[in-house]
């Protein structure tokens, strides 16, 4: 059941991903939609059909459209939720909260006052809570409803193909795994830059900002996969145990949130061929909030493998281009023989998150004078999987596999990591800079 069925998330991401999943795996399921909108079944079915439109029409999709129903309800009211639960047929009940985080929290508290089937699965969108204390409190509410392994905190950046590609690169290649440590690595950059501007999301984004929207959730979870020790298996417990250990060891670089963070927001400019207004002029934005559209923080992972290596997490809206990848920069060679010329830049490994690629930058002897080295690049496309990211997430939920979901303690740790930065920003200890839409954003932070 989709709670918030009339919202943008449902039509733009969930339903198209569900259509791809049904066409490829044909899971046995029944779809129900619910929201406050005064719709009937025909209006809901029309919305589902339109959202399914890009997928190939199949008997399985037609069956879902024909049998789906809509129930008007207030998801924060216990009596409405009880009516929704009773309307569901036998089998595991999946409640997908496609609503604002604050509404999802109210709904969970309302659910605590009704009886849920023992096999119920709860699916939550980020951000989970508003700080470490609220995330911990919400964990307690949810784990009183269902066991932890029936709670799915969604991070679509952790689609199965992304996870397995990172694991495949790290743990099946000795020549890579043997140099991924502080002895050989100078720095790691996790870049989640976007060319899109606000895109009518002021209701959520102007309260969240770039740090909470992208770094507190997505970037830190990508970091946990990159920096984890090899799990014993690909089971949900082993993978999430290893990821959680990384997050517990992570803190702001040098415990200095002022020197180790940067915030900014875009002014009017041009992105590609689109004229973009300044953020403060976007519809629904309150300039007095000082919401950032660009955020960068540097953190350290205090384990034997990574101690001393800066991890830079960076995201921004309305930048020159979409750029979502990881850059691992290696230390320079211990010594370059006299007479071998042209060495300027260290080796780098790029792991693309969208699109999923691997590229190595290194030096070889150039053409002509072999005493001069040139920069070369070697790359390969990684397997993106046969489902979009949200489809991979939904497949895990339907299969009862929480490997791709964020565990409760991980959600608390990500808030714990960024809270010093959020406090510094609220106190204006870090100035709010400007950058022009269509630019590359502020100069990247450097650390000692």
Secondary structure, 3 states (H helix, E strand, C coil): CEECCCCHHHHHHHHHHHHHHHHHHCCCCCCEEEECCCCCHHHHHHHHHHHCCCCCCCHHHHHHHHHCEEEECCCCCHHHHHHHHHCCCCCCCEEEECCCHHHHHHHHHHHCCCCCCCCCEEEECCCCCCCHHHHHHHHHHHHHHCCHHHEEECCHHHCHHHHHHHHHHHHCCHHHHCCCCCCCEEEEEEEEECCCCCCCCHHHHHHHHHHHHHHHHHHHHHHHHHHCCCCCCCCHHHHHHHHHHHHHCEEEHHHCCCCCEEEEEEECEEECCEEECCHHHCCCCCHHHCCCCEEEEEEEECCCCCCCCEEEEEEECCCCCCEEEEEEEECCCCCCCCCCECCCCCCEEEEEEECCEEEEEEEEECCCCCCEEEEEEEEEECCCCCCCHHHHHHHHHHHCCCCCCCCHHHHHHHHHHHHHHHHHHHCCCCCEEEEECCCCCCCCCCCC
